[in-house]
Amino acid sequence: MRWILAAMALAVAIAPAASDARHHRYSTTYRAGSGFYTAKSGDRVRSPVRADRAPVGASAKCRDGSWSFSESRRGTCSWHGGVGHWL
């Protein structure tokens, strides 16, 4: 019985650390109001925008109707309901 409790305590202690590491691994830098963010690659990338048609350079249309300019598929439209379709 003790080993079960010890295993459960260890699992609970490790779980937050694993999710924090995953979160920070793919983080980006964003300056509020700038209209751009710095991607993991170090490139300055345009922030998602709303428009009737696909803006030049857009890579995907998000489910909330905004257009993304992401360089990679990972995390694209993550705060916009996910990817509706890729361009």
C-alpha positions in Angstrom: 0.0 0.0 0.0 2.8 2.4 0.8 4.5 1.9 -2.6 1.2 2.9 -4.3 0.9 6.1 -2.3 4.6 6.9 -3.0 4.1 6.3 -6.7 1.0 8.5 -6.7 2.9 11.3 -4.8 5.8 11.1 -7.3 3.5 11.3 -10.3 1.8 14.4 -8.9 5.1 16.0 -8.1 6.5 15.4 -11.6 3.4 16.3 -13.7 3.5 20.1 -13.3 7.2 20.2 -14.1 6.7 18.2 -17.4 3.9 20.5 -18.5 5.9 23.7 -17.7 8.8 22.4 -19.7 6.6 21.7 -22.7 5.0 25.2 -22.4 8.3 27.1 -22.3 10.0 25.1 -25.1 7.7 26.6 -27.8 7.2 30.0 -26.3 7.3 33.2 -28.3 7.9 36.8 -27.4 5.2 39.3 -28.1 5.2 43.1 -27.7 1.6 44.3 -27.0 0.4 46.6 -29.7 3.3 46.0 -32.0 1.4 43.8 -34.5 4.4 41.4 -34.6 6.0 38.7 -32.5 9.4 37.0 -32.4 9.1 33.3 -33.5 11.3 30.6 -32.0 13.5 30.9 -35.1 14.2 34.5 -34.1 12.3 35.9 -37.0 9.9 38.8 -36.6 6.4 37.4 -37.6 3.2 39.3 -38.2 0.5 38.7 -35.6 -2.8 37.2 -36.7 -5.2 39.7 -38.3 -8.8 39.7 -39.4 -9.5 40.4 -43.0 -12.1 39.4 -45.7 -9.5 37.8 -47.9 -6.2 36.1 -47.2 -3.5 38.8 -46.7 -0.2 38.5 -48.5 2.0 36.1 -46.6 -0.7 34.4 -44.6 -0.1 30.7 -43.9 -3.5 29.6 -42.4 -7.0 30.7 -41.6 -7.9 30.2 -38.0 -11.3 28.9 -36.8 -12.1 32.3 -35.3 -11.8 33.9 -38.7 -8.3 35.5 -38.3 -5.4 34.9 -40.6 -2.1 33.5 -39.3 1.4 34.2 -40.6 3.1 31.4 -38.7 6.4 29.9 -40.0 5.7 26.4 -38.7 2.5 24.4 -38.1 3.2 23.8 -34.4 1.1 26.2 -32.3 -0.4 28.0 -35.3 -3.8 29.6 -34.3 -3.4 28.3 -30.8 -5.2 31.3 -29.3 -7.6 31.5 -32.2 -9.5 28.2 -32.0 -7.0 26.2 -34.0 -6.4 26.0 -37.7 -9.5 26.1 -39.9 -7.5 25.4 -43.1 -3.9 25.8 -44.4 -3.0 27.9 -47.4 
